[in-house]
C-alpha cells in the first residue's frame, strides 16, 4: 500500500469515527501493509466491512494495521 493510500484511508476513518487511536497491527519485512480496519472493544472488525454485524454493539477501540 502506498503512503497516499494510507493517508486517504486514515482520513476517511477520521471523518467517520473522529481522532481515534491506532491500537495495533503487524508489519513484517516480507509483507507490506495491506489492510486498515476499525475494531470495537470486543476486537471485532466494524469498518470497512462489518462481517459479524457488530457495529454499534460495543464502543470503538481503534484502528488496526496489518
C-alpha atoms as one frame of an Amber mdcrd trajectory, in Angstrom:
protein
   0.000   0.000   0.000   1.377   3.391  -0.933   1.658   6.280   1.529  -1.014
   8.231  -0.339  -3.457   5.300   0.029  -2.751   5.014   3.752  -3.262   8.739
   4.286  -6.521   8.767   2.307  -7.847   5.735   4.193  -6.924   7.170   7.591
  -8.556  10.485   6.670 -11.750   8.599   5.800 -11.610   6.800   9.152 -11.059
  10.115  10.938 -14.106  11.656   9.241 -16.281   8.682  10.237 -15.010   7.981
  13.768 -13.065  11.042  14.885  -9.456  11.139  16.003  -9.247   7.553  17.313
  -6.082   5.725  18.329  -4.073   3.269  16.293  -4.379   0.333  18.649  -2.366
  -2.372  16.950  -1.188  -4.146  13.894   1.673  -6.007  12.355   4.239  -5.178
   9.709   6.992  -7.502   8.565   9.884  -7.194   6.152   8.324  -9.578   3.677
   4.684  -8.427   3.864   3.710  -4.825   3.117   0.765  -3.046   4.752  -2.376
  -4.290   3.049  -5.318  -3.720   5.426  -6.555  -0.894   7.598  -9.563  -1.735
   9.749 -11.503  -0.198  12.619 -12.258  -2.513  15.529 -14.520  -2.295  18.548
 -13.584  -3.160  22.128 -14.627  -6.779  21.514 -11.866  -6.968  18.891 -14.357
  -7.294  16.036 -13.872  -5.502  12.738 -16.553  -2.900  12.095 -15.027  -0.984
   9.176 -14.598  -1.162   6.162 -16.767  -4.295   6.446 -18.804  -5.494   9.382
 -18.736  -9.267   8.770 -20.040 -10.057  12.252 -22.786  -7.372  12.328 -21.156
  -5.863  15.423 -21.205  -2.147  14.569 -22.775  -0.243  17.416 -22.774  -3.186
  19.838 -19.519  -2.136  21.563 -17.532   1.102  21.698 -14.913   1.837  19.043
 -11.463   0.669  20.115  -9.287   1.991  17.302  -7.507   1.364  14.040  -5.677
  -1.879  13.318  -2.998  -2.008  10.621  -1.808  -5.224   9.006
